[in-house]
Amino acid sequence: MIKESEYKKRRDTLAKGFLKNSIGVIFSAKEATRSNDTHHPYRQDSNFYYLCGFKEDNSALMFIKTKKGLKTALFVHKKDKTLELWNGKRLGVKEAKKRFLVDEVYEIDEFKDIFKASIKGKKNIYFEINSKKSTLNKILKSTKFFKEKLDIIAHVQKMRLIKSASEIKLIRESIAITAKAHHRAMSMNKEGKYEYQLQAEVEHEFRHNAAYSDAYTSIVACGNNANTLHYIENSKPLVDGELILIDAGCEHNYYASDITRTIPVNGKFSEPQKELYNLVLDTQLKVISMIKPKIMRSRLQEEAEKLLTEGMIKLGILNGSVKKAIKEQKHKKYYPHGIGHWMGIDVHDPAPYRDKNNKEIALREGMVLTIEPGLYIDKDDKSVPKKFRGIGIRIEDDILVTKDGCENLSSSIAKTIEEVEIICHISKRDI
């Protein structure tokens, strides 16, 4: 877990970048309605959680920066025995003061009055400019005297680019659980079963190991379904002789994992499947080997596109020269997405990819990103050799940028053809 001292350090770092005579405010996430009067399980706003680690709704965090220094205040839901009977215990002001390293703790009902009193003499405000949360926006309509209105979220997301040792530890824990889930899926007897049954096995492993939620909706796509990049229907049968693309990762203690493996229903890759699979795998391994500080993600993307295009020309999927095919974007038909994304508290961590001057941000020690090349060949694409039609393959790992290179945090998850086939035949437990 992350210590309170680290959350305080984050708040101090954030406020250090504020202009003098400023106030900053960030709110918790709202409950998400599932239907009518039922709700989804509550999940805290990622930026709010990053700054204080407080998991309850109906809360806020305030920064007051003056010439004398910084003051922070946490606003929490009041203790209410009746509400707690139905919805669970609240921490309340008294306990929050003991737990969190903030200067003041108040009930959220006091926010409006304290905010209005705190803005006197302040020239600048940092808040969630593009947020749909209405509380602060209503107040701002009557406070037009701020010299600068600045986006607090942009500052927090920039901080989230570099992971601390505590964050990396939590990501490792999340990946370790996800590794068990993928290996469970590989070892199951899948013949005659359905995608949703395999999804249930994966998510069983998440919850069995105290990861109470998915980092995103799991993709379990058999055969041609894998050629729909965000396929989440997961309702079709697992057909003998076809591949299953499983893109699934858990969220553990608010930190994500994001892993994709592509495995055979019957435990054995066919020769055409092997040809495409090894092309994707070799591309991924080469791209990962390039990762180190100062390299650009765009360079990784270029290399992935070049290698996949070269392979597709050799296999007769594309024609002509590599240079011409890439120039004409012919490879995009079969590899339409990016090489990867930032990962952390969110599976697609919203940290910036470009700086304030719109220049691409180079990789730095402490960044975590996914590397996920793929090939997707629709069953009805008659321009491709018949043996490759209906095959979709993606291989994805979570990579930490280190001082001199990188570490594949998910390297323990089987992905070579030999490794996958061995696990597929070790147990063959029934679903």
Secondary structure, DSSP 8 states (H G I E B T S, - for coil): ---HHHHHHHHHHHHHTS-SSEEEEEE-----EEETTEE------HHHHHHH----SS-EEEEEEETTEEEEEEEE----HHHHHHH----HHHHHHHHS--SEEEEGGGHHHHHHHHTTT--EEEE-TT----HHHHHHTT----SEEEEHHHHHHHHTTS--HHHHHHHHHHHHHHHHHHHHHHHEE-TT-BHHHHHHHHHHHHHHTT--EESS--EEEEGGGGGSTT-----SB--TT-EEEEEE-EEETTEE--EEEEEETTS---HHHHHHHHHHHHHHHHHHHH--TT--HHHHHHHHHHHHHHHHHHTTSS-S-HHHHHHTTGGGGT--S-S--B-SSSSS----SB-TTS-B----TT-EEEE--EEEE-TT-TTS-GGGTTEEEE-BEEEEE-SSSEEETTTTS--SHHHHHHHHHH--EE-
